[in-house]
Amino acid sequence: MRERLGMACLLAAAMVVPAMGQERQAQETIAIDAHATATPFPHFWEEMFGSGRAILSLRESYRDDLTAVKGVTGFKYVRFHAILHDEVGVYDEDEKGQAK
């Protein structure tokens, strides 16, 4: 019951919020040719390995594991989080905001 109430509130908010404070925009027509030649959509995520934080790549054991996974899957890209995080040390400032 709580889930349904929550979903109802989200749906109501999704319908109301965009209308608040916005002027009505001009209507646009989009024509789609269903008989046009199609091209495949590249699924880049099928060639990507999702990793944790970038700092993990400094560990030799992690790099060894990554090499083993690449050997099995053949991925082309690695996606990291926190590439410019403070723990990586790419950029740092002192108390006055000056680069160290």
C-alpha positions as a printed NumPy array, in Angstrom:
array([[  0.   ,   0.   ,   0.   ],
       [  2.828,   2.402,   0.879],
       [  4.538,   1.684,  -2.422],
       [  1.376,   2.528,  -4.351],
       [  0.946,   5.78 ,  -2.438],
       [  4.572,   6.699,  -3.103],
       [  4.233,   5.934,  -6.811],
       [  1.027,   7.994,  -6.986],
       [  2.806,  10.967,  -5.379],
       [  5.73 ,  10.691,  -7.785],
       [  3.404,  10.507, -10.757],
       [  1.442,  13.54 ,  -9.583],
       [  4.657,  15.508,  -9.031],
       [  5.947,  14.533, -12.481],
       [  2.809,  15.943, -14.06 ],
       [  2.612,  19.136, -11.993],
       [  6.227,  20.282, -11.668],
       [  7.005,  20.757, -15.39 ],
       [  3.922,  22.958, -15.786],
       [  4.867,  25.285, -12.931],
       [  6.486,  28.551, -13.984],
       [  6.931,  27.621, -17.635],
       [  5.383,  29.27 , -20.629],
       [  3.738,  27.08 , -23.185],
       [  6.247,  26.148, -25.873],
       [  5.561,  26.004, -29.587],
       [  4.436,  22.614, -30.843],
       [  6.872,  20.747, -33.101],
       [  6.054,  18.034, -35.611],
       [  8.489,  15.196, -36.233],
       [  8.078,  13.041, -39.336],
       [  9.426,   9.476, -39.233],
       [ 10.01 ,   7.488, -42.398],
       [  9.323,   3.882, -41.378],
       [ 10.677,   2.657, -44.73 ],
       [ 14.045,   4.421, -44.508],
       [ 17.231,   2.37 , -44.359],
       [ 18.059,   1.506, -40.773],
       [ 21.51 ,   1.461, -39.206],
       [ 22.507,  -0.467, -36.094],
       [ 22.72 ,   1.438, -32.837],
       [ 26.188,   0.95 , -31.29 ],
       [ 25.975,  -0.611, -27.833],
       [ 29.136,   0.86 , -26.319],
       [ 28.147,  -0.489, -22.908],
       [ 28.602,  -4.024, -24.224],
       [ 32.308,  -3.238, -24.734],
       [ 32.788,  -1.566, -21.349],
       [ 33.838,  -2.822, -17.937],
       [ 32.298,  -0.886, -15.061],
       [ 34.796,  -0.417, -12.268],
       [ 34.769,   1.146,  -8.837],
       [ 36.785,   4.187,  -7.878],
       [ 39.786,   5.241,  -9.977],
       [ 42.118,   4.866,  -6.996],
       [ 41.685,   1.082,  -7.234],
       [ 43.734,   1.075, -10.436],
       [ 46.837,   1.833,  -8.378],
       [ 46.665,  -1.618,  -6.788],
       [ 48.671,  -4.282,  -8.609],
       [ 46.193,  -6.992,  -7.628],
       [ 43.368,  -4.966,  -9.195],
       [ 45.317,  -4.512, -12.43 ],
       [ 46.026,  -8.249, -12.498],
       [ 42.309,  -8.974, -12.063],
       [ 41.455,  -6.454, -14.782],
       [ 43.886,  -8.176, -17.166],
       [ 42.265, -11.541, -16.429],
       [ 38.763, -10.144, -17.072],
       [ 39.919,  -8.559, -20.348],
       [ 41.333, -11.92 , -21.429],
       [ 37.954, -13.579, -20.892],
       [ 35.614, -10.833, -22.096],
       [ 37.702,  -8.715, -24.481],
       [ 36.239,  -5.414, -23.206],
       [ 37.571,  -2.199, -24.797],
       [ 36.782,   0.468, -22.201],
       [ 36.916,   0.836, -18.416],
       [ 34.564,   3.231, -16.62 ],
       [ 35.687,   4.626, -13.251],
       [ 34.14 ,   6.787, -10.584],
       [ 35.954,   9.619,  -8.786],
       [ 38.719,  10.141, -11.342],
       [ 39.396,  13.637,  -9.964],
       [ 38.578,  12.786,  -6.344],
       [ 40.849,  14.216,  -3.624],
       [ 42.201,  10.755,  -2.765],
       [ 43.755,  10.451,  -6.25 ],
       [ 45.785,  13.629,  -5.768],
       [ 45.381,  15.096,  -9.26 ],
       [ 44.636,  18.565,  -7.902],
       [ 44.87 ,  20.078,  -4.431],
       [ 44.465,  23.52 ,  -2.869],
       [ 45.692,  25.098,   0.335],
       [ 43.467,  26.921,   2.858],
       [ 43.489,  30.087,   0.688],
       [ 42.301,  28.279,  -2.429],
       [ 45.698,  28.332,  -4.11 ],
       [ 46.858,  25.306,  -6.083],
       [ 49.594,  23.349,  -4.337]])
